[in-house]
Amino acid sequence: MAIYTEEEARKILEKALSFSKADACEINLGGSISGNIRYARNTVSTAGHQSSQSLVVQSSFGKKVGTATIDEFDDASLEKVVRRAEELANLSPENPEFMAPLGPQVYDESITYVEATANTTPEFRAEVASKSIVPAAAKDVTAAGFLNDGARFSAMINSNGLFAYNKSTNMDFTVTMRTNDGTGSGWVTRDYNDITKFDSAEASKVAIDKAVMSREAKAIEPGKYTVILEPAAASDLLGNMFRSFNARSADEGRSFMSAKDGGNKLGQKIVDERVNIWSDPLHPDVPTSTWNGEGMPLKKTKWIENGVVKNLAYDRYWAGQKGVDPVPFPGNAIMEGGDESLEDMIKGTKKGILVTRFWYIRSVDPQTLLYTGLTRDGTFYIENGKIKHPIKNFRFNESPIIMLNNLESLGKQVRVDGNLIPYMKIRDFTFTSLSDAV
């Protein structure tokens, strides 16, 4: 299939909508084309190309809703899927939280699509693998990596006059490097909308250097340490915190954002005043669609300002229950960084630990956002402003809220999984036990 243009998508959606006999109808159309390459043991193992497309019809009679999906778009198939959605709606019980489709909306023009990414070739992917495998082998290191790139589009229409369209591109790369003696491991991740920003040789070198540096790690005692978290490590914990910014779960007493006396923590200071977090679908480094699955426009939104909760996400139903305007959940998260370099952070640390990333994170207590997990792929002991030696991995028990209240300094922002997260230096981070895993 092709990535449908706005005009092509609109034509299909309008045809499908013309068959509707329901009180209300919403139709979503989407598709993607992607390519990938995977390698392990310094050898390419698989490479592929795939495409998919689907059309989803949601029909409603009153508060009774039915949904049907199809991947063929001729007139007969479109009418068939609309009839099926209506049939299911008539068989369904009423949804007490049903919301009628939105009317027409105004959206900013997104900046998520880059032609160079959409045109990525198999030869380019092979070169990415080569730039990992060749330098790894030269350093007595084994590479295992994965690159996925692609383009997609999404469009929606409804019986109340709304139409929305977006197309986007993205690439994701991860590689793990293991020393051939089995004692060292390094890892790196990169993701961009624009693949021309991706330097596979640079990324692979980071992981190779980490692997070589982490050979023959030494054990040190668990306890509370000053830590320098690379953005990938910080992102793992902050992502769990971001997901708690949901007004309904807070108002119903089910999350960290629930206030002790009822309601939520909107307007309360919860972390260090240097913490500022917002979302922005038009940020040039982490752009997203300018509308969400309900068709609501996405705008730049502050979530934490100077440590204070400025917004929580309200879906349309819960906003109506509380008598407030809806606030859609964001497509990205951007945390303000600082001027301190990683080198400066290390130089200013008398005794601490540098963490590449966390792994296997699990919730311990949702009410306090306490999590447990493991360090992985490069953990290093810092003494008197220098990396002294690699250390064995730890299990940690920590909350991102406590972490952001123990903030010492912030560094450069880095894109991780579509978000911008800075390096951060944290005091009194809790490590509870050692792990023998490399």
Secondary structure, 3 states (H helix, E strand, C coil): CCCCCHHHHHHHHHHHHHCCCCCEEEEEEEEEEEEEEEEECCEEEEEEEEEEEEEEEEEEECCEEEEEEECCCCHHHHHHHHHHHHHHHHHCCECCCCCCCCCCCCCCCCCCCCHHHHCCCHHHHHHHHHHHHHHHHHCCEEEEEEEEEEEEEEEEEECCCCEEEEEEEEEEEEEEEEECCCCCEEEEEEEECCHHHCCHHHHHHHHHHHHHHCCCCECCCCEEEEEEECHHHHHHHHHHHHCCCEHHHHHCCCCCCECCCCCECCCCECCCCCCCEEECCCCCCCCCCCECCCCCECCCEEEEECCEECCCEECHHHHHHHCCCCECCCCCCEECCCCECHHHHHHCCCEEEEEEEEEEEEEEECCCCEEEEEEEEEEEEEECCEEEEEECEEEEEECHHHHHHCEEEEEEEEEECCEEEEEEEEEEEEEEEEECCC
